[in-house]
């Protein structure tokens, strides 16, 4: 395919990628290091996607980054060095759109207010919308309706966190994702020190603390007969305000770009090769444009970031969800970036449901004909992105999806019937508009059928691109309903994040479904044929035949989607043949 001048794709490294949190196996990364050094894992993984709890973070299982220093409670430099010595390269996340409120930059803003060098490091909501809206009664700029209707929101209400400056004023800052404000209890002696009569201070403290515990906003607290002390009490409450959340970065600030440069240098020092750009599509903000992947601003930011990354010999790729029909994946690839293959998991489930590989083969053909560089997965730390398969209206013209709506509904229904949980998106009116993804282990999504999991893994390993393997699916992990129920607002994701003990790993390695996957992974990671080209044979359903060729080396998958049985046959350049049969 053609790419913009100067935007040639940086070729992804070959091999199979393991995807884990640093404490997914054992209690810290050193436990995973020990596991991967065992003979069972020889020649299996040459890449490791280490999720961002390896950094200092406080929310969203790592994606609310405080700073990009190693979290040495989980990871030490010696762990990374040991994995590199094992021949493993790293993929890390750079969360482009936001930082934690606990970040040094935001904490400096809280301490110093207008005098902070980081005052413009984050997005001042009122300053951003000045001239493009009207001030509301709560001190928040309300964007003009034509601007407001274009906002893509991740939660109900305006994406604002009110930040208390040292001068006592509140400043709204842009907060696309999570936020929570809590207040520490006040004590009677603090009230007395503030000038409250000691005889009534205990009663006022009890009333204030009780109201806060019941979720009453400070400004709505009624002290009944003690309201003449209300200003003293609320001043104490305001001084004991705690923030939790992820604050949007202001990419108009050169300080932010200096921060990106320093962070990429730091990730390179850890041994990074690939950087996944999380939440990048929310970064570029402009009145009159959507706050999700607006153009051309998003491309300008991405190109600037890629230029910085190349100085550090890093490959960056933007992670974006969108309906297939919007062709956003092609646009990203056209600009010279690798893409996540979010279409693949749903296509595999559909193929096994309907015993046909036609939609899957169509997608493989597009990957090949359009020169797409991809990283694919079955399960991952997030959900199964079924809605990405949809068609869409683009400029009033309908564009087909990879599956029609009935087939997509069938995939989603199957996962939910097997215990999957859903994540919703919202419009500006707070109403739910769509299921964003379905959360489940891929094994449970397949009805916990081991032969289906084997076949799904085999198909993945024969796909173009880098196969990324979620650790829990490798060990045929089941939905963790207890963790999902206990996880609060984001509990749906915990269904597929169960940590495995070393004993779990030892027990898993005794299971044929685990050992068979490792054999297939070892083949994919070492067979020279996979460094060549892929032939998709024109077979009738339910047969799927895929063959990789490089010189005289070949590797062929022959699969029956009706019985889920399959074989893998390899021919080496020296004439030797190997056959692995499953089911």
C-alpha positions in Angstrom: 0.0 0.0 0.0 1.0 3.6 -0.4 2.1 5.7 2.6 2.5 9.4 3.0 6.0 10.6 2.2 8.4 10.0 5.0 5.9 7.8 6.9 7.2 4.3 6.0 6.2 1.6 8.5 8.9 0.6 10.9 8.9 -3.1 10.6 7.7 -4.9 13.7 10.0 -7.6 15.1 9.1 -11.2 14.4 8.1 -13.7 17.1 5.3 -14.3 19.7 4.5 -11.8 22.4 3.5 -12.7 26.0 1.1 -10.2 27.6 1.2 -9.9 31.4 1.0 -7.6 34.4 4.3 -7.8 36.4 2.4 -9.8 39.1 0.2 -11.9 36.9 2.4 -14.9 37.6 3.6 -15.3 41.1 3.9 -12.1 43.1 6.4 -10.0 41.1 8.2 -10.0 37.8 11.1 -12.0 39.2 8.7 -15.0 39.5 7.8 -14.7 35.8 11.5 -14.5 35.0 12.1 -17.8 36.8 9.2 -19.4 34.9 10.3 -18.2 31.5 13.8 -19.6 32.2 12.4 -23.1 32.6 12.8 -25.6 29.7 9.0 -25.7 29.1 9.3 -22.1 27.8 12.4 -22.5 25.7 12.0 -20.8 22.3 8.4 -19.8 23.0 8.3 -16.0 23.5 10.6 -13.4 22.1 8.5 -10.4 23.1 6.9 -9.3 26.3 4.2 -6.8 26.7 4.5 -5.6 30.3 1.4 -3.7 31.5 1.9 -0.4 33.2 1.7 -1.5 36.9 5.4 -1.9 36.3 5.5 1.9 36.7 4.2 4.0 39.6 0.4 4.2 39.2 -2.8 4.3 41.3 -5.9 3.4 39.2 -7.2 1.4 36.3 -4.6 -1.4 36.9 -1.7 0.8 35.9 -3.2 3.1 33.2 -3.3 6.0 35.7 0.4 6.6 35.7 2.0 8.7 38.5 5.5 8.5 36.8 7.3 6.1 34.6 9.9 5.1 37.1 9.9 1.4 37.8 7.6 0.3 40.6 10.3 -1.7 42.4 7.7 -3.4 44.6 7.0 -5.4 41.4 9.9 -4.8 39.0 13.6 -4.2 39.4 16.2 -3.5 36.6 17.7 -7.0 37.1 14.4 -8.6 36.1 14.4 -6.7 32.8 18.1 -7.5 32.2 17.4 -11.2 32.8 14.6 -11.3 30.3 16.7 -9.4 27.7 19.4 -12.0 28.2 16.8 -14.6 27.4 16.3 -12.9 24.0 13.1 -11.1 24.9 12.3 -7.5 23.8 9.8 -5.3 25.5 6.6 -3.5 24.6 5.4 -0.8 27.1 2.6 1.7 27.2 2.8 5.4 27.0 -0.5 6.9 28.2 -0.6 10.0 26.0 -3.8 11.7 27.1 -3.5 11.8 30.9 -1.5 11.5 34.1 -2.6 10.6 37.6 -3.6 13.4 40.0 -0.8 12.0 42.1 1.8 12.8 39.5 4.5 15.3 40.5 3.2 17.8 37.9 -0.4 17.8 39.2 0.7 17.9 42.8 2.8 20.9 42.0 -0.3 22.6 40.6 -2.2 21.9 43.7 0.5 23.3 45.9 1.4 26.4 43.9 -1.7 27.2 41.8 -1.1 30.1 39.3 2.6 30.1 40.3 3.1 26.5 39.2 5.1 25.8 36.0 2.5 23.1 35.4 -0.5 25.4 35.4 -0.8 24.8 31.6 0.5 21.2 31.7 -3.1 20.2 32.1 -6.2 21.5 30.2 -8.0 24.4 32.0 -11.6 23.7 30.9 -12.8 27.3 31.2 -9.8 28.7 29.4 -10.1 26.1 26.6 -13.8 27.0 26.0 -13.5 30.8 26.5 -15.2 32.4 23.5 -16.9 29.1 22.5 -19.5 28.9 25.2 -21.2 30.6 28.2 -20.4 30.5 31.9 -22.8 28.3 33.8 -24.1 28.9 37.3 -21.6 26.5 38.8 -18.6 28.4 37.4 -18.1 26.0 34.4 -18.0 27.1 30.8 -20.8 25.3 28.9 -19.7 24.8 25.3 -22.1 26.0 22.6 -24.5 23.2 21.6 -22.8 22.6 18.2 -19.6 22.0 20.1 -21.1 20.0 22.9 -22.9 17.5 20.7 -19.5 16.6 19.1 -18.0 15.5 22.5 -17.3 11.8 22.9 -17.7 11.0 26.6 -16.5 8.1 28.6 -18.8 8.8 31.5 -22.0 10.8 32.2 -21.7 14.6 32.5 -19.1 17.1 31.5 -15.5 15.8 31.7 -14.5 18.2 34.5 -12.6 18.0 37.8 -12.8 21.1 40.0 -9.3 21.8 41.4 -9.0 23.9 44.5 -6.1 26.4 44.1 -4.2 27.7 47.1 -6.1 31.1 46.9 -9.3 29.2 47.6 -10.7 29.4 44.0 -11.9 26.3 42.1 -10.6 25.8 38.6 -12.2 23.2 36.4 -9.7 21.0 34.5 -10.5 18.5 31.7 -10.9 15.0 33.0 -11.9 12.5 30.3 -11.6 9.4 32.4 -11.9 8.6 36.1 -12.2 11.0 39.0 -13.1 10.9 42.7 -12.9 13.6 45.3 -13.0 12.6 49.0 -12.8 14.5 52.2 -11.0 13.5 55.4 -13.0 13.7 58.6 -12.6 16.9 60.6 -11.9 16.8 64.3 -13.4 18.9 67.1 -10.0 20.4 68.1 -9.5 21.5 64.5 -12.8 23.4 64.7 -11.9 24.9 68.0 -8.6 26.1 66.5 -10.6 27.7 63.7 -12.6 29.7 66.3 -15.6 27.4 66.9 -17.0 27.3 70.5 -15.5 24.2 72.1 -18.9 23.3 73.6 -20.5 22.8 70.1 -17.4 21.7 68.2 -18.0 17.9 68.8 -21.6 18.2 67.5 -20.5 20.1 64.4 -17.7 17.6 63.6 -20.2 14.7 63.9 -22.7 16.4 61.6 -20.1 17.3 59.0 -18.4 13.9 59.0 -21.8 12.1 58.9 -22.9 14.1 55.9 -19.6 13.4 54.0 -19.9 9.7 54.8 -23.4 9.8 53.2 -22.1 11.4 50.0 -23.4 14.9 50.7 -21.4 17.5 48.8 -19.7 20.0 51.2 -21.6 23.0 49.8 -24.9 21.1 50.5 -24.1 20.4 54.2 -26.7 21.9 56.6 -25.5 22.4 60.1 -29.0 23.1 61.4 -28.7 25.4 64.4 -24.9 25.8 63.9 -24.9 27.4 60.5 -23.3 30.5 61.9 -20.1 28.3 62.0 -20.6 26.9 58.5 -17.8 28.9 56.9 -15.3 27.7 59.5 -16.4 24.1 59.1 -16.4 24.2 55.3 -12.9 25.8 55.2 -11.6 22.9 57.2 -13.3 20.4 54.8 -11.8 22.1 51.8 -8.4 21.9 53.3 -8.8 18.1 53.7 -9.8 17.4 50.1 -8.2 14.4 48.4 -8.2 13.7 44.6 -8.1 10.5 42.7 -8.2 10.5 39.0 -6.6 10.9 35.6 -6.1 14.4 34.3 -5.9 15.3 30.6 -2.6 16.6 29.4 -2.4 19.9 27.4 -0.5 19.0 24.3 -0.3 22.7 23.4 2.3 23.0 26.1 5.9 22.4 25.1 6.4 21.1 28.7 4.2 18.1 27.7 6.3 17.3 24.7 9.5 17.5 26.8 7.8 15.1 29.1 7.0 12.7 26.2 10.7 12.9 25.1 12.0 12.2 28.5 9.6 9.3 29.0 10.5 7.6 25.7 14.1 7.8 26.6 13.4 6.2 30.0 11.4 3.4 28.3 14.2 2.8 25.9 16.6 2.5 28.8 14.4 -0.4 30.2 14.9 -2.3 26.9 11.7 -1.2 25.1 11.3 -1.8 21.4 7.6 -1.2 20.9 5.5 1.5 22.5 1.7 1.3 22.5 0.1 4.7 22.6 -2.8 4.4 24.9 -5.6 6.9 24.8 -3.9 8.9 22.0 -7.1 9.7 20.2 -8.3 11.9 23.0 -5.1 14.1 23.1 -5.8 16.6 20.4 -8.6 19.0 21.5 -10.0 21.9 19.5 -13.3 23.8 19.8 -15.6 22.8 16.9 -13.9 19.4 16.5 -14.7 16.1 18.2 -12.5 15.3 21.2 -11.8 11.9 19.8 -9.4 11.5 16.8 -10.1 14.9 15.3 -8.1 15.7 12.1 -5.6 16.8 11.1 -4.5 17.7 14.6 -4.3 14.1 15.8 -2.0 13.2 12.8 0.2 16.2 13.6 0.6 15.1 17.1 1.3 11.4 16.2 3.8 12.4 13.5 5.6 14.6 16.0 5.7 11.8 18.6 6.9 9.3 16.1 9.8 11.5 15.1 10.8 11.7 18.8 10.4 7.9 19.1 12.7 7.3 16.1 15.4 9.2 17.8 15.2 6.6 20.6 15.0 3.7 18.0 11.4 2.9 19.2 8.4 1.8 17.2 5.2 3.5 18.2 1.7 2.4 17.4 -1.6 4.0 18.2 -4.3 2.0 19.9 -7.7 2.9 18.7 -11.2 1.3 18.7 -13.6 2.2 15.9 -16.1 0.4 13.7 -14.5 -1.4 10.7 -16.8 0.5 8.4 -15.2 3.8 9.4 -12.0 2.6 7.9 -10.0 4.3 10.7 -7.6 1.3 10.9 -6.7 1.8 7.2 -6.2 5.5 7.8 -3.8 4.8 10.7 -1.9 2.3 8.5 -1.9 4.7 5.6 0.0 7.1 7.8 2.7 4.4 8.3 1.7 3.0 11.7 1.2 -0.6 12.8 -2.3 -1.3 14.2 -3.9 -3.5 16.7 -6.1 -6.2 15.0 -9.2 -5.7 17.1 -11.3 -7.5 14.5 -9.6 -10.8 14.9 -11.1 -12.1 18.2 -14.7 -11.7 17.1 -14.0 -13.2 13.7 -12.6 -16.3 15.4 -15.6 -16.7 17.6 -17.9 -16.2 14.6 -15.9 -18.8 12.5 -16.3 -21.4 15.2 -20.0 -20.6 15.7 -21.0 -20.6 12.1 -18.3 -23.1 10.8 -17.2 -20.8 8.1 -13.9 -18.9 7.6 -15.2 -16.6 4.8 -15.3 -13.4 6.9 -11.9 -14.3 8.5 -10.3 -15.0 5.1 -11.7 -11.7 3.7 -9.9 -9.9 6.6 -6.7 -11.8 6.0 -6.8 -10.8 2.4 -7.2 -7.1 3.3 -4.2 -7.3 5.7 -2.1 -8.7 2.9 -3.3 -6.6 0.0 -3.2 -3.3 2.0 0.1 -4.1 3.6 -1.1 -3.7 7.2 1.3 -4.3 10.0 -0.6 -5.8 12.9 -0.5 -7.1 16.4 -3.3 -9.5 17.1 -4.7 -11.2 20.2 -7.5 -13.4 21.4 -7.8 -12.3 25.0 -6.1 -9.3 26.6 -6.1 -7.1 29.7 -9.2 -5.3 28.4 -12.3 -6.7 26.8 -13.2 -8.6 23.6 -14.0 -5.7 21.1 -16.9 -7.2 19.2 -18.4 -3.9 18.0 -15.3 -3.1 16.1 -16.6 -5.5 13.4 -19.6 -3.2 12.5 -20.2 -1.2 9.5 -20.7 2.6 9.7 -22.0 5.6 7.9 -19.2 7.8 6.5 -20.2 11.1 5.0 -23.7 9.8 4.5 -22.5 6.7 2.7 -23.0 3.2 4.3 -19.8 1.1 4.6 -20.2 -2.6 5.3 -18.7 -4.3 8.4 -16.7 -7.5 8.5 -19.9 -9.1 9.9 -23.5 -8.0 9.7 -25.3 -6.9 12.8 -27.1 -10.2 13.3 -23.8 -12.1 13.3 -22.2 -9.5 15.7 -25.2 -9.8 18.0 -24.7 -13.6 17.9 -21.0 -13.3 18.9 -21.9 -10.9 21.7 -24.7 -13.0 22.9 -22.5 -16.1 23.0 -19.9 -14.4 25.2 -22.5 -13.0 27.5 -24.3 -16.3 27.8 -20.9 -17.8 28.8 -20.7 -15.2 31.7 -19.2 -12.2 30.0 -19.6 -8.7 31.4 -20.1 -5.5 29.5 -18.8 -1.9 29.5 -21.0 0.9 28.3 -20.5 4.3 26.6 -22.6 7.4 27.2 -23.9 10.3 25.3 -23.8 13.9 26.5 -27.3 13.4 28.0 -25.9 10.6 30.2 -27.8 7.9 28.3 -26.2 4.6 27.4 -25.5 4.4 23.7 -23.6 1.2 23.1 -21.7 -1.8 24.5 -18.1 -0.9 24.1 -16.7 -4.3 24.7 -17.4 -7.7 26.4 -15.2 -8.8 29.2 -14.4 -12.5 29.6 -11.5 -14.9 29.3 -11.3 -16.1 25.8 -11.5 -19.7 27.1 -14.8 -18.9 28.8 -16.0 -17.0 25.8 -15.6 -20.3 23.9 -17.7 -22.1 26.4 -14.6 -23.5 28.1 -14.1 -25.9 25.3 -10.4 -26.9 25.2 -10.4 -28.1 21.6 -11.9 -24.7 20.5 -9.2 -22.9 22.4 -6.5 -25.0 20.7 -7.9 -24.3 17.3 -8.4 -20.6 18.1 -4.7 -20.4 19.2 -3.6 -22.2 16.0 -5.5 -19.8 13.8 -4.0 -16.8 15.7 -0.5 -18.2 15.3 -1.0 -18.5 11.5 -2.4 -15.0 11.2 -0.2 -12.2 9.6 1.4 -9.9 12.2 2.6 -10.4 15.8 0.6 -12.9 17.9 0.1 -11.5 21.4 -0.8 -14.1 24.0 -2.7 -13.2 27.2 -1.1 -15.3 30.0 -4.5 -16.3 31.4 -5.7 -17.7 28.1 -2.5 -19.7 27.7 -3.4 -21.4 30.9 -7.1 -21.8 29.9 -8.2 -19.5 32.6 -11.9 -19.2 33.5 -14.0 -16.1 34.2 -13.3 -14.8 37.7 -16.8 -13.8 38.8 -15.8 -13.1 42.4 -13.1 -10.6 41.3 -15.5 -9.0 38.9 -18.2 -8.6 41.6 -15.6 -7.2 44.1 -14.0 -4.8 41.6 -16.5 -1.9 41.9 -17.1 0.4 38.9 -14.4 -1.2 36.8 -15.0 -4.7 38.1 -16.0 -6.0 34.7 -12.3 -6.0 33.7 -11.2 -8.1 36.7 -13.1 -11.1 35.3 -10.0 -11.8 33.1 -7.1 -10.7 35.3 -6.7 -13.5 37.8 -3.2 -13.7 39.1 -1.7 -17.2 38.9 0.5 -18.7 41.6 3.6 -20.6 40.8 1.7 -23.7 41.8 -1.0 -22.8 39.3 1.7 -22.6 36.6 3.1 -26.0 37.6 -0.4 -27.5 37.6 -1.2 -25.9 34.2 1.9 -27.3 32.6 0.5 -30.7 33.3 -2.6 -30.0 31.2 -2.5 -31.0 27.5 -4.4 -27.8 26.4 -1.5 -25.8 27.9 1.3 -27.9 26.5 -0.3 -28.0 23.1 -0.5 -24.2 22.9 3.1 -24.0 24.0 4.1 -26.4 21.2 2.2 -24.3 18.6 3.8 -21.1 20.0 7.3 -22.6 19.8 6.6 -23.6 16.2 5.4 -20.1 15.3 8.4 -18.5 17.1 11.1 -20.6 15.5 9.9 -22.0 12.1 11.6 -20.0 9.2 8.5 -20.3 7.1 6.7 -17.6 9.3 9.3 -15.1 8.1 8.0 -15.5 4.5 4.6 -15.0 3.0 1.1 -16.5 3.7 -1.0 -18.4 1.2 -4.8 -18.7 2.0 -6.1 -21.6 0.1 -9.5 -21.4 -1.7 -11.1 -24.1 0.3 -14.9 -24.6 0.8 -16.4 -24.4 4.3 -15.8 -25.7 6.9 -12.2 -26.2 5.9 -9.6 -23.6 6.5 -6.1 -24.0 5.1 -3.3 -21.5 5.7 0.3 -22.0 4.5 3.4 -19.9 5.2 6.3 -20.2 2.8 9.9 -19.0 2.8 12.1 -20.7 0.3 11.7 -24.4 0.8 10.4 -24.0 4.3 6.6 -24.3 4.7 4.2 -24.5 7.6 0.5 -25.4 6.9 -2.6 -25.3 9.1 -5.4 -27.6 8.0 -8.5 -27.0 10.1 -12.0 -28.3 10.2 -14.3 -25.7 11.7 -17.1 -28.2 12.1 -15.3 -30.7 14.3 -12.6 -28.2 15.5 -9.9 -30.8 14.6 -6.8 -29.6 12.9 -3.2 -30.5 12.0 -0.1 -28.5 11.5 2.5 -29.8 8.9 5.9 -28.3 8.4 8.5 -29.0 5.7 12.1 -27.8 6.3 14.6 -26.8 3.7 16.5 -30.1 4.3 13.5 -32.2 3.4 12.4 -33.2 6.9 8.7 -33.1 7.8 6.8 -32.7 11.0 3.1 -33.2 11.7 1.2 -32.2 14.8 -2.4 -33.4 15.0 -5.0 -32.0 17.4 -8.5 -33.5 17.9 
